[in-house]
């Protein structure tokens, strides 16, 4: 890369990042004056900021790299992780969110403490902090660093080896992100997430279009024809047993993995807990579900395009997307892409750090103090906690380069140590008051022992996909909780109702949810033998036509019912 190109790239990158930073500062400059402002943005987020923050917190460099890498190396089956998340957002909007908001909770461990006891609270915090610090946050840093290394050939610029260059890039990105997380608070994170999310969507649309243009020798339609006619099995989302994400897993462990992420994962639900009303929270969650349905088009199709362009010869599947970006974007646009990429990395990194610091401060430090910490002390403690977690993550991130099956599968596998027991105890805690705290401790201990045994001791003897293992362990642990609750019922622990937000639901929430679920079905029909894999036929057209008619009927009913309620005046 010439000095002129490097200067152009740097200027465009810095201009976009400076614009986002200025807008975030304008919107959030007084939000860190209190602990509620720092942790929950003063409970004043509207639907666009909730949806934008959820989008960019969820969609970061590890998705850009990992999902495109999975599509390049296998097929579209990994889209199940993204598309079926829409089902979980519906569950969050209608079942989990109202219960969180009514309780006035800041963290998920606070809910667990109110339902069970403080020991369960501490155990859940430990699981979250270990998972965030050793897996989730390092993966965000690693994926962003890999993209930067490949796009800008950092080893050549520095003269260092790949591993050394990776370590340097991780430290630089991590240091900048940590500084932002420590100083900004939740409001700054949410605002910057929204603006960076807009940039991510622009880039997400641009890359596959330019990739198709490159594939078709300058003609996008020609490239699209090649994409659907040559190697059509790469577009199949119905994964076989040999794929990393078999189709059957959508109906077993993936259900619970997505329920955990969207309904009980602290750094996700913290955005919804910041909603200024229940209706705004519902809208934000459901709108984010629609963004998830779009993910295959800009986070998997580029991987398939990369396969058509480069063949199976890339050294690592995680290099597919960076190579495509480097070959398609002009220099000035590379700066914008770098800004969006770093924004996505920073946003996910900031969100995770903020949430981890929130739990550390409110669920670990505060309960240990005999005297309640004042507002300034709470915020300062959160900042020191953020720094410690960031340092640990920066130390772990470079080690992820040795993952044999790619980044995406590594993340999903190790998340299984804590996601299933958390969603199990949260769900049971909301459905019944009979289960005692001791049952939760037994279930979590069983899960850690059983999951580790299956993954590292008996993996060769018992050949079971880790997502099926998720479902099996969930069923066993729920059964264990209910049996203990039946034999040794707990004394009633009423969750306090301290909500100060308006709990009126969004009038079109049900219709919106129906449309969202219809989009999920349509997408699976599209990327299946009924759709583009074997050529779109009458079966696909009939199914989609039926879904369209049902949606028209549902929305007509919703609008008519809402109008009747609005005009009805009781005497």
Helices and strands as residue ranges (DSSP letters): H 3-28, H 35-40, G 41-43, H 47-58, H 61-73, G 76-79, H 80-83, H 85-91, I 92-96, H 97-103, H 108-115, H 118-131, I 132-136, H 137-152, H 154-158, H 162-215, H 220-229, G 232-235, G 247-251, H 253-263, H 266-273, H 278-299, H 301-310, G 311-313, G 317-319, H 320-328, H 331-359, I 360-365, H 366-368, H 375-397, G 398-402, H 407-415, H 419-431, H 437-456, H 466-487, H 509-526, H 538-567
